[in-house]
Amino acid sequence: MAIRREWKKLALLAFIFLAAYWLPVGWPRFESAVLESLHLLHYYAREHVLLCLIPAFFIAGAISVFLSKASVMKYLGAGANKLLAYSVASVSGGVLAVCSCTVLPLFSGIYRMGAGLGPATTFLYAGPAINVLAIVLTAAVLGPTLGVARAVGAVVFGIVIGLLMHVLFLKDERNRQVSNTQAFAADETPSRGLWKNAVLLASMVGVLVFANWTSPDGAGGAWAAVASVRWLLMGISAVVLAGGISAWLNRGELRDWLAATWDFAVQILPLLFAGVLVAGLLLGRPGHDGLIPSEWIARAVGGNSLRANAVASMAGALMYFATLTEVPILQGLLGSGMGNGPALALLLAGPAVSLPNLLVIRSVMGTTKTLVYVLLVMVMATVSGMIFGAFF
């Protein structure tokens, strides 16, 4: 065993040496791709960490500390009422309006608290996929047909993927359910009433939602009205949160909350940053190429063939889309000959899955479940694109 470990170390060192030795320094495309990866990381740090991820980490920490584990299992566990569990999980994105990375701490929090694999993965997919702002922008820019197809497809996808994950890993889920029941048997009754915990969590969600609320081009009425006063609404949410913390939390609970929040940040942030760098290196940013030229992708998704839909779903599953950026990207691709089917496939696979997202999911539920999850997303996106492209 010791000799095997040393051979693994030798193989790793040899790989690092060869990678450094053959590093294509001086090749313009490589140097441009490295610069694009840094640009994407810079953008991600400025636009998504302070207002998106940090509030999400605090919400995840609050879920793991404030809520009763038995309650989470009752409503989202493997033995929960399926209609209630999947309904709540599938429409969550309509409230949260989060991206594929911001949803990760929340998914990790409810999964660790005993939520079943099915409802948890439904929440994981639906959180960013059923982003109401993105759906409104899709309908306004790309047409109401594609907007409705995206909304309906996202809800159906979330439920079907969750149910399939539950069935495929039924044995693991039963063992996990037994383990969680035993582990949480001594779970203490919360020191506060349910309504107080609801106020604390709702105010944190308010900070997250209103800090990131934007009004899509062409969306007026209530959307524009909320966008014009979003900082006021965020401030009200923050004041309610501060008052609740002051009135209802003792030092021990506050310390546990901060510790849980820190644990989520340490687990997730390094993987997200690494994933963003790799995604930027391979695919660049909108309008800027990485190692893979954008014209290759544009040519591959032309028409409504099986290959075009499969390439669109695979590209969507690997690329990192900042919130709402998938719509102008698709607008350009449609103008370059992309079919409606591949467009829907990318819309259903892209915002909900990304390379940074997958690295974190693997750390939460393991390699096998992660691979099955992303394959389900890609296959269902491809099939949906084929069907949609055949009729529209």
JOJOHU-V603575 format. One record per residue. N is the residue number from 1. RES is the residue in one small letter. OMEGA is omega in whole degrees, 0 to 359 (NA if undefined). Layout:
N&RES&OMEGA / N&RES&OMEGA
This chain:
1&m&180 / 2&a&179 / 3&i&179 / 4&r&178 / 5&r&180 / 6&e&177 / 7&w&178 / 8&k&177 / 9&k&179 / 10&l&179 / 11&a&179 / 12&l&179 / 13&l&179 / 14&a&178 / 15&f&180 / 16&i&180 / 17&f&182 / 18&l&177 / 19&a&178 / 20&a&183 / 21&y&182 / 22&w&179 / 23&l&187 / 24&p&177 / 25&v&183 / 26&g&176 / 27&w&186 / 28&p&182 / 29&r&180 / 30&f&181 / 31&e&176 / 32&s&180 / 33&a&177 / 34&v&179 / 35&l&178 / 36&e&178 / 37&s&178 / 38&l&176 / 39&h&181 / 40&l&177 / 41&l&178 / 42&h&178 / 43&y&182 / 44&y&181 / 45&a&183 / 46&r&189 / 47&e&190 / 48&h&186 / 49&v&187 / 50&l&186 / 51&l&182 / 52&c&189 / 53&l&183 / 54&i&173 / 55&p&179 / 56&a&177 / 57&f&179 / 58&f&177 / 59&i&179 / 60&a&177 / 61&g&179 / 62&a&178 / 63&i&184 / 64&s&183 / 65&v&188 / 66&f&185 / 67&l&175 / 68&s&179 / 69&k&178 / 70&a&179 / 71&s&178 / 72&v&179 / 73&m&181 / 74&k&186 / 75&y&182 / 76&l&182 / 77&g&182 / 78&a&181 / 79&g&182 / 80&a&174 / 81&n&188 / 82&k&181 / 83&l&180 / 84&l&185 / 85&a&184 / 86&y&177 / 87&s&180 / 88&v&183 / 89&a&187 / 90&s&182 / 91&v&184 / 92&s&182 / 93&g&178 / 94&g&179 / 95&v&188 / 96&l&181 / 97&a&182 / 98&v&176 / 99&c&186 / 100&s&179 / 101&c&181 / 102&t&181 / 103&v&187 / 104&l&178 / 105&p&180 / 106&l&176 / 107&f&180 / 108&s&181 / 109&g&183 / 110&i&180 / 111&y&178 / 112&r&182 / 113&m&175 / 114&g&177 / 115&a&179 / 116&g&180 / 117&l&181 / 118&g&178 / 119&p&181 / 120&a&180 / 121&t&172 / 122&t&177 / 123&f&181 / 124&l&180 / 125&y&188 / 126&a&182 / 127&g&178 / 128&p&186 / 129&a&183 / 130&i&176 / 131&n&187 / 132&v&180 / 133&l&180 / 134&a&180 / 135&i&177 / 136&v&180 / 137&l&178 / 138&t&180 / 139&a&182 / 140&a&186 / 141&v&186 / 142&l&177 / 143&g&183 / 144&p&181 / 145&t&179 / 146&l&178 / 147&g&178 / 148&v&179 / 149&a&178 / 150&r&182 / 151&a&181 / 152&v&180 / 153&g&181 / 154&a&179 / 155&v&181 / 156&v&179 / 157&f&184 / 158&g&182 / 159&i&182 / 160&v&180 / 161&i&178 / 162&g&180 / 163&l&179 / 164&l&178 / 165&m&178 / 166&h&182 / 167&v&184 / 168&l&181 / 169&f&185 / 170&l&181 / 171&k&177 / 172&d&181 / 173&e&178 / 174&r&178 / 175&n&180 / 176&r&179 / 177&q&178 / 178&v&180 / 179&s&180 / 180&n&179 / 181&t&179 / 182&q&183 / 183&a&185 / 184&f&183 / 185&a&182 / 186&a&181 / 187&d&185 / 188&e&174 / 189&t&182 / 190&p&181 / 191&s&178 / 192&r&174 / 193&g&182 / 194&l&183 / 195&w&178 / 196&k&176 / 197&n&179 / 198&a&179 / 199&v&180 / 200&l&182 / 201&l&180 / 202&a&179 / 203&s&176 / 204&m&176 / 205&v&177 / 206&g&177 / 207&v&181 / 208&l&185 / 209&v&186 / 210&f&176 / 211&a&183 / 212&n&183 / 213&w&173 / 214&t&178 / 215&s&180 / 216&p&176 / 217&d&179 / 218&g&180 / 219&a&180 / 220&g&176 / 221&g&185 / 222&a&181 / 223&w&180 / 224&a&180 / 225&a&179 / 226&v&181 / 227&a&182 / 228&s&181 / 229&v&187 / 230&r&180 / 231&w&175 / 232&l&179 / 233&l&177 / 234&m&179 / 235&g&177 / 236&i&178 / 237&s&180 / 238&a&179 / 239&v&178 / 240&v&179 / 241&l&180 / 242&a&178 / 243&g&179 / 244&g&178 / 245&i&182 / 246&s&187 / 247&a&193 / 248&w&184 / 249&l&172 / 250&n&185 / 251&r&180 / 252&g&179 / 253&e&179 / 254&l&179 / 255&r&179 / 256&d&179 / 257&w&180 / 258&l&179 / 259&a&179 / 260&a&178 / 261&t&179 / 262&w&179 / 263&d&178 / 264&f&181 / 265&a&181 / 266&v&180 / 267&q&192 / 268&i&188 / 269&l&180 / 270&p&180 / 271&l&178 / 272&l&180 / 273&f&178 / 274&a&180 / 275&g&178 / 276&v&178 / 277&l&181 / 278&v&179 / 279&a&178 / 280&g&179 / 281&l&184 / 282&l&191 / 283&l&178 / 284&g&178 / 285&r&175 / 286&p&180 / 287&g&180 / 288&h&184 / 289&d&166 / 290&g&179 / 291&l&179 / 292&i&182 / 293&p&182 / 294&s&180 / 295&e&175 / 296&w&180 / 297&i&181 / 298&a&179 / 299&r&185 / 300&a&184 / 301&v&177 / 302&g&179 / 303&g&183 / 304&n&182 / 305&s&176 / 306&l&179 / 307&r&181 / 308&a&179 / 309&n&179 / 310&a&179 / 311&v&180 / 312&a&180 / 313&s&179 / 314&m&178 / 315&a&179 / 316&g&181 / 317&a&181 / 318&l&183 / 319&m&173 / 320&y&177 / 321&f&169 / 322&a&184 / 323&t&177 / 324&l&183 / 325&t&181 / 326&e&184 / 327&v&177 / 328&p&176 / 329&i&179 / 330&l&178 / 331&q&178 / 332&g&180 / 333&l&178 / 334&l&176 / 335&g&180 / 336&s&176 / 337&g&178 / 338&m&179 / 339&g&179 / 340&n&179 / 341&g&176 / 342&p&178 / 343&a&178 / 344&l&179 / 345&a&179 / 346&l&179 / 347&l&182 / 348&l&181 / 349&a&190 / 350&g&185 / 351&p&185 / 352&a&184 / 353&v&175 / 354&s&180 / 355&l&176 / 356&p&179 / 357&n&184 / 358&l&179 / 359&l&180 / 360&v&179 / 361&i&179 / 362&r&180 / 363&s&181 / 364&v&186 / 365&m&172 / 366&g&185 / 367&t&185 / 368&t&181 / 369&k&179 / 370&t&179 / 371&l&179 / 372&v&180 / 373&y&183 / 374&v&176 / 375&l&177 / 376&l&179 / 377&v&183 / 378&m&181 / 379&v&181 / 380&m&177 / 381&a&179 / 382&t&180 / 383&v&180 / 384&s&178 / 385&g&178 / 386&m&181 / 387&i&181 / 388&f&180 / 389&g&180 / 390&a&183 / 391&f&183 / 392&f&NA
